[in-house]
Every structure is written in C-alpha cells, then in structure tokens.
C-alpha cells in the first residue's frame, strides 16, 4: 500500500480537524517555508473564555518583528511569549474549571512550552508532536524546508506535488477548503491520488454551531481515547477541480 501524505502550515494548537488530517496520513509535512502572515492561525487560536455564554476568545503568542516577506521557518516568538503562555494557562484554569481533563491538559501544555527553541515553525511543529504522542497518533513528521532541494520551482500546486514525491507519496490528503484549489487530473498526471477530508462538525465538542476551537478545548474536556475516536470519525472523499 502506498504512502499517504498531507501538507499544512504548522499552526499553533489548531482545531481538531487539523488533527484528523494528521491522523489520516502516513507522513505529515510541515509547510514551514511559506510567508508568516499576521492575524492568522500561525501564532494564535481560540478557546472558550465565557462558559455560560459559550463565548470564544483569542490567545496570541507574540513574535519578533521582521520584514513582511519573512517565512515561518525564519520567524521567532519574542521574549513576551513566556508571559503569554502563563496567561493562557491561567485563563484555561479559570474558564475550564471543573473540566474532567483540565489538569492533564495543563501538564501537556507545560510540556509543549518547555521546548527551548523559540523558532515559530519548530515550536509549533513540536507542539503538534507532543499532542499526537499524547493521543497515540503515530504519523511521521517532516518539514518542507528540509525537503526543499526536491521541491524547488513551480507554482504552489507543483510545490505540493514535489513534496509528495519527496516522501514517495501516492495519495495526497487536504482539508475540505482545498477542493477549490487543486485539480484531481493534475495530481493524477503525477501518479498521485487526490483526496479530501470529509469531516462534519462533532456534536459532542460543539458549543452550538461553534466547534472549530483550538485542540486545547478538547484536551481539557475529553480523554485521549475519546479524542482519538473523534479523529477516527473523519472519512476521505474524492474531489478537486
């Protein structure tokens, strides 16, 4: 059976759908050599900050100022990140008080925060690894910047295709939003099967229509086995242009 790959920017404690993607592939490639963009999911995310109103709020880890075209792999968290991390733990302890797995979630976050490298891409990728280890997800991780010699040139789609070839992937999986970006025929011409996650909102974790919160929300509320079962619910489907 061939290798299944996924490629995504290394986000900061992303939502559960991102982990469904990691769980569904054999090799997850961190797309770290793309531009860092402010006010995206690269250095911020959301958790519940008012349980009575089921209201979500952002937490942000500050980064060192750099030129606009700086890539994620060349971006660093600033000295203020330690304070931001402690503030997140304090908010989590207050807003998720009574959650059955709060203590385990805090301990897991402290493990992630102990990573000594403040490089944004490497810190975020290590955090993904820490959480996957906790959940028993055995996916292999790679980084686009390390695979770059095999992926130079071409447009964004060709870059993805070259990354897939670099890890000998025969299937590429993307989140549903990619269906309007990629051509199944173009992937097929490279000998790669294009598939998309077919993941619906998970009722058990939802606050009304809200379910795309940081994985931290799930970690505080559910056991590793329960979260792993949520990951396994996602199916794959054909799609693309």
N, C-alpha and C positions, 0 to 999 in steps of 0.2 A: 504494500500500500504506500502511496506517495506521501510526501511531506506537505502539510497544510501550514500556511504562513499568514500572519496578519501584520500590518504596519500602521503604527499610530504615533503621533507626538506623545512624549511622556508627560501626561498631565499630573496635577497634584491631587492625590486622593480622589480619583474620578468616581463617577456614579457606577452602579452595579452592572449596567450594560457593557461598559468598558471591560469589566472583569469576565463577563460572559464571553466576550470576544477572545480574551486571553485564554480562557478555559477551553475554547473550541478549537484552538490551533496547536500545532506541534512546536512552532517557533514564532515567538513574538518579537518583531523588530521595532526597537525604539527609534523613531524618526527624529533624531536629535539634531541633525544638521540642517534644520529649517529655521526661518527667522522667528525670533521671540517677538510676540505681539502682546502689547499691554491689554489689560481688561479681558483676557481670555482665561481658559482653564489651566494655563501653564503654571501659574503661581497663586491661584485662588480657587475656592469652591464654596459650597453652601451646606449648612446643617440647620436643623430646627433651633430657633432661638426663642420661640414662644410656643410651648406645647399646647396651651389652652386654645390658642388661635391657629395652631398648626402653621405658624409663620416661619419662613426660612430667611436666613441672613448669611451674608458672605463672611468668610475669613480669608485673609490675604497674607502671604509671606513676601516681605519687601525684597526687591532686587537692587543690585548696584546699577546706577545709571550707566548707559552705554549707547553708542550710536544706533540709529534706528535699524540698520540692516544686520545687527548682531544676531547670530544664530543661537539657538537654545544651548548648544554644547559649549558656547563661549559666554554664557550668561551666568551670573553668580548671585546667590542670596546675600543680602547685606548683613551688617552687624546687628541690625534690628530683628533678624529672623528668630533669634533665641527668645526675645520678648514676645514676638508674635506667636511662637509655639506655646509658650507658657500661658498666654492669653487664651489660645484655643483650648488648652486642657482645662482651664478654669471655666470657660463658657460651657464646655462639654459636661463638666461635673455638675454645673448648676442646672443646665437646660435638660439634661438627660438623667437627673437624679431619680433613682428607683428603676432605671432600665436594667434588665437582668444581667447584661454582659458589659456594663459600663467599666468596671474595674479591669476586665480583660482588654477592653478597647484602649483604655488609658495606658496600660502597660505596653500594648502593641505600638501605640504612637510614640511612647518614650523610646522604644527600641529603634523605631524609624528615625527619630530625632537625634539619636546618638551617632548616626552616620557622620563621620568627621569632615567629609568633603562638601563644601558649600556650592559646588557647581550645580546649577539648577537641573540640568538634564540627568546628571548622575545621581543626585539626591532623589529626584522623582522616581527614577527607574529603580533605585534601591528600595524605595518605599513600596513600589509595586511588588517587588520580590518578597519583601517582608510579609506583606498581606497574603500573597499567594502561598507562601510557605505555611502560614497560619491556617489557611483554608484547605491545604492539601492539593493545590493546583500544581501539576508537575511540568508545566510548559517551559521550554527552553527560551532564554532571552538572548537577544543580540542587539547591536547598535548600528544604525546606518552609517555613522561616522567611521566606524571600524571597517565596514564593508564597502566604503566609498570607492576604493580603486576599481571595484567591479560594477560600479553604478554611475560613472560619470557621464555627463552629456544627456541630451534628450529632454523631453518635456516631463511634467510631473508624473504622467502615467507611465512613461518609459522608465522613469526612475523607480517606480514601484515594481515594474516588471523585472528590471535588473536586480533589485533587491531580492525578489523571489528566486531568480536564477542563482543568486549568490548563495542561497541556502538550499538549493535543489528542490524548491517547492513546485508541486504540480497543481496545487489548489491555493487560491488567494481568497481570504475572507475579509469583508469590510462591514462596518456598521451600516444600517439602512440608508443613511444620508448619502452614501456613495453611489447609490443606484443612478443618480442623475449625472455622475461624473465619469463613469467607466464604461467602456464598450466590451461586451462579452466576446464579440468577434475579434477584437484586437488582442485580448488575453488569449483566446483560443489559438491565434496565429503564432503565439509564443509557446504553445503547448501547455497553457495554464488554464485551469477551470476557475471561473469567477463565481463566487458565492457571496451571499449577504446574510447577516444575522436576521432572523425573523423572531424578534423578541417583543412581546407585548408587555404593557405595564403589569407589575407584580402587585396584586391586590393586598397581600399581607404587609408589604412595606410602605404602601401608599398613604399619603395624607390627602384624602380627597383625590384630586387629579394630579397631585404632586408626588412624583416618585423618583425623579432624577436628581436626588441629593447625593452628596459625597458618600462613598462607601463607609465612611465613619459612622453615619447614621445606622446602617445595618449592623456594623460591628458592635455597637452599643446595645442593640435590641435583640439580636439573634445569635444563636450558637454557630460555630463553624460548620457543623453538619447541616443546619438549616440554610445557611447562606450558600453552601455548596449545592444544595438541592435547587435553590433559586437559579444558580448558574447553569445547572444541567437542563433547565426548562427550555432554554433557547434552542431553536432549530435553525437549520440553514435552508436557504432557498436560492433559486436561480434569479438572475435579474441583470440590470445594466442597460445601457443604451442599445 
